[in-house]
Structure formats: structure tokens, C-alpha cells
């Protein structure tokens, strides 16, 4: 039996965005009555990435995962955890299909999580728990969704916001823990804020409900985490939140009194990429040298469910 260490760290992050890109000019063309200036002002989003007709969650998951395997041997993966709400399969578990298509070992743990914008936090907590309990050494979290397959071009509540994307995150054991603690939560009484009912092909979002939820829950959740870790918010190097929209993030930052230099945002470039948004933001921040070794980072996700979560990360340079 291997001797496991109980610490966890994020070792590598890679992501994939579809080639098809929809800018604000195209959005306006498809919705002539849409006030595109107001959309830009509120969302801050310039581009949305749209998966092709033949491009599924499986395809985009493979593309980002293979980038990880250029840096890390796939035969050392002990867990594949897929976060998605738009799998092309109801049965079987899509993670099992990915195990085969990625050429991973057969003695690994493989399962899906049906969560949206909070999904990365939940997946990260489950992965670190498996490391801490000595079940695995290396876990591969894949956050992938193709929401736009369920958003028509004239759906003005959702089309201006959401992008298709996939992110792969390698979490590995280490001598000193660099992930956690966590604060997670859920409230199903708000389930109708964003939903795709059985038999429907169109995502329904009630923007006012989502906004109220984000304003009420996210700041209090982050404050609970700050209280738990007993660190003053001014000592946190970066707050990297789910990239919902400019309006939501501006208000969360205002309520929490977070300083501009403590934030990182990339929604303008990629849109709202659901559960992949935090990994993509972490990768972009790292690529832009906004994160240094041992920086303290608080991440927070929130969305469909309703569900939410936050965590502290002590940053390490990525592979």
C-alpha cells in the first residue's frame, strides 16, 4: 500500500473554448430590439463561445484533459470527476465514458456531479476529501458544459451571458495542505431561478431572482469563510469568484469592500462559462502573472440549485 500524504494542491489547469465565437454585433443582429449598449454595460461580456452541432461535453472534456496529459502521465490519475449539466447521456455516467476515451486506468474512481456555477467548489471539496482519506493521490476534475445547445439565439435572458467551455484541473497530494477550508451550501427553494425542465430544450432564467440570490448569499458565505480562517480580508491576495457578469461581480465586491487590486475578472473575454469559470479565471490570472507562490486566494461559486461555496487556496505555481 502506498504511503499517502494528507495535503492537497492544484497542480495544473487547462481549458478549451470552442472555435465558434458570437460577439455583440452578432447578438444584436439576431435580436434587433435588444439594447446592446445596456447589455454590455450590465454584463461586461464581449464574446460568447458556442459549441458546434457535433461538439459535445465529451468532446470538449477530452480536448482540455489531453492538454493536462502533455504535462502529467495519465496513468497516475486515480479519480475522474466530471461536473456537467449538459451531458449527451442520461445513462451511463459520462465520467465512465471519459475514462475509456482518455485511456485512463480501469481501477480509478469515476463519477459525475450535476451542478452548475458552484460545481467546481463541490468537486474540489470531494477530491480533497478523497486525498485526505488516503483513497487517491491524483484527481482530475473536469468542468464542462454546452449550455448554448439549450439557449436559442433569441433567448435574451440567457444568450448574452453564457458560453460553452471545458476546464480540467489536476489536484494532487502534497506535504502541506494548500486547499481549504470550505464553506458550502444549498437552498432548493430557489430552484426555479434557473432551470431546464424535463422535456424542454430551452433554459429558463429569472434574472432578478439570480441577482437577489447572489447579493444575499455570496457575501455572507465569503464572510463565514473569512471568520473560519481568521484572516483579515485585506490579507487575501486575490478574490476570484464565478464570472457571472459585471453587474453581479461589481456588487459582490462592493458589499464585501474588496479592493480592485484584489480582484481578477475575465468575463469580458470568455463570458459566463458555468462551472468552468473559476478554473479558467485561475489559469488566466496565472498566465498573466497575477498569482505568486503562497498567495492567499479565496474562490467562490454560486448558481443553479440554488447552491454555493467558497474556499481558501494557498497558491502554488502550475505545471
N, C-alpha and C positions, 0 to 999 in steps of 0.2 A: 504494500500500500504506500502511495506517495505521502510525503510529509507536506501538508498544506500550511500556508501562512494565511492569517485571517484578514489581512488588509486587502483593499481593492483600489484600483486606479483605472482611469480611462487611458488606454494605451494608444488607440488610433481611431480616427474618424474619417470617413469618406462619404461623399454623396453624389447623387445623379439627378440631373434635371432633364426632362425631355427636350428634344430639339425644337419642337413647335412652341413658339412664343407669341402671346397675344398682348399687344401694347394698348395704351389708352385710345389711340386713334382707331384701332380695330374694334375695341369695345364700344366706342361712340358710333361707329358705322353700323354695328349690329343693333344698337339701341339709340336711334336718333333723338328721342326725347330725353335721354339721360343727361343730366348736368355734370359733364365730365370734370369741370373745374372743382365742383363741390366734392365729387368722388375722390379726386386727387388730394384735395385739402383734408378730407376726413380719414382716408385710408393710407395716404402716402405711397400707394403702390403704383409703380410704373409698368410693371410687366407681370404676366402670369404664364406659367408653363403648363402646356396641355399635352397629355399623352396621346399618342396616335391610336387609331382604331384598333390596331393589332398589338398594342403595348399594354401589358397587364402589370399588376402589382408584382407578380412573379418575375417578369422581365426586368423591371427597374430594380428589384431587390438583388437580382443576380449581378446587374451591372455595377452597383455600388459595392457589393460584397467582394467581387473579384478585384477591385482596387485595394481592398484590405489585404487580400491574399498575395499581392505583389510584395507586401512588406512582412507578412506573418504567415507561417506554414499552416495551411488549413487543417492538417491532421492533428493539430494541437487544440482545436476547438472542441469544447465539451458541452456546449449549450448553443442552440439557435432559438432565439425568441423573437417572433415577428409581431410587431404592433401594426395592425391594419383594421380598417372597417370596410374595405372595398376589394376583398379577395375575389377572384373569379370563381372560387369554390365555396360552397357552404359545407360540404364534406368532400374530401378529408381535410384535416388540419394542414394549412398551407405551409407551415414550417417543415412538415414532413416531406412535402414535395421539394422544398428548397434544399433540404438535407441531401436528397438524391441528385438534384440538378447541379448543386455546388460540389458534389463529390466529397462530402464530409463522412466521417466515420459513422458506423451504424450503432455504436454504443453511446450515442450522445442523447441529451435531453432536447426535445423539440416540441414547442407549443406556440400557440397564438394568443395574443391579448386583443380583445375588441374594445379599444379605447381610441379617442381622438387626440386632442391637443394636450391632454395631460399624460398621454400614453408613455412618453419617454421616461417620466418620473417613476411611474409604476413599474416599468420594465427594468429600470436601473435598480430600484429597490429589490425586486425579485432576484436579479442577477447577483447583487452584492450579498444578499442573504444566502444564496447557494454557495458563494465563495466562503462566506463566514462560517457556514455549517459544514465546510470541508467536503462538499459534494462535487465541486468543479474548480478548475484553475483558470480557464479562459471561456468567457461567454461572448457570443456575438448577438447584439441587439440590432434588429433591422426595423426601422420605422418607415413604412411605405404606404402611400395612398394615391388613388386616382379619383379623387372627388369629382373632377370635371366630367367624368362619364355620367354623373348623376346631376349635372348642372347644365341646363340648356343655355344657349347663347343669350337668351332674353330674360334669364333669371337675374334681375337687377339687385336682388338681395345678396346673392352668393357669387355671381360671376366676377364682379370687380375685386373680389378678395382672394379666392382660393387658387392654389397652384398644385399640380401633381409633382411628386418628388419622392425620393428614397434616400435614406441615410443609414449607413452601417457604422456601429460603434463597438469597438473591441474593449471589453472590460476584463482586466487580468488581476490575479493575486499580486500582492506586493508586501514588503516587510512592514510598512507603516501605512495604515489606512488613510486614504485621500478622498473618500466619498462618504457623505453623511455627516450628521443625522438627516432624517427626512421628516416632513410633515405632509401627510396625505389625507384626502377627504373626498366625500361624495354626497350628493343630495339628489335623489331621483325625483323629487317633487318638481324639479325644473327640467324634466326630460324633454318636454315639448319645445324648448328654446331652440334646439337644432335637432332635426330628426329626418330619417328616411323610412317611412312606414313600409311594412311588408307589402309587396305587390306594387309599390310605387317606383318610378325611375327618376324622381326629382327630389333633391334635398330641400327641405323647408327650414328656413332660419328666421327667427323673430329677433331682429337686431336689438330692439330695446331691451328684451329680456337678457340677451347675452351681455349687453353693456352693463346693465344693473348688476348682474352676477359678478362680472369682472371687477367692478368698482367696489362691491361689498366684500367679496371673498378673498381676492388675491392680496390686497394689503394686509388684511388681518392674518392670513396664512403666513405671509413672509414675516410679519412681526412675531408670530408664535415661534417661528424658527429662530429668529434673532434672539428671542428670550431664552430659548432652549440652549443655544450655543454660547450665550453670554458674551457676545461680541457686539460692540457698538457698530451701527451701520456705516459710520464713516471709516471704519477699518476694513470694510469689504471693498476689494479692488474693482470688481465688476458684478453688476446685476444683469444677468442675461435671461430674459423672460421669453415665453412663447410669443412669436412675432405675429400677433393677431391683426393689428392695424395701428396706424399712427395715433389716432384719437384715443384708443384704449391704452396704449403704452404711455402716451403723454400724461394721461390722467392717473394711471397707476404710479408713475414716477413722481407726479405732483403730490399725491396723497401720502406717499412714503417719504417725501422730501429727499429723493435721491438726486445727487448732483450729476450734471451732464457727463462729466468725465468718468463717472462710474457706470455708465450705460453703454450698451452696444446694440445697434439695430441694423437690420439688413432687409426689412420687409419691402423697401422700395425696389430692391434688386430682384427678389425672388417671390414676393407675395407671401400669403399665409400657407405654409406647407404642412399644416396639421401636426402630427406627432414628430415629423422630421425637422421642425423649425428650430428647436433648441440645439440638436446636434449640428445642423447646418450653420447656425449662428456661432457656435463654439468653434467650428472649423474655420469659418471666415475670420473670426476675431484672431485666432491663432495665426492664420496666414498673413494677417495684416500687422502682426507683432503687437497686438493689443493685450496679449496674455503672456505673463512670465512665470517661470518656475516658482512654485509656492504661493502664487497669488490666491487670494480667497475669493471664490465666486459663489454667488447664490443664483441658482436656476429655479424657475417656476413655470409650471404649465397649468393650463386651465381651459375647460371647454365642455364639449358634449358629454352628457351624462345625467346631471352635471357632475363633473369631477375635477379635482385639482391636486396640486402637490408642489412642494418646494424642497430643495436640498442644498447643502453646503458641499462645495468641491474645493479641494486644495490642488491647484493645477500642477500638472507635470507636462513637460514637452512631449508632443505627439510623435509617434513614429512617422 
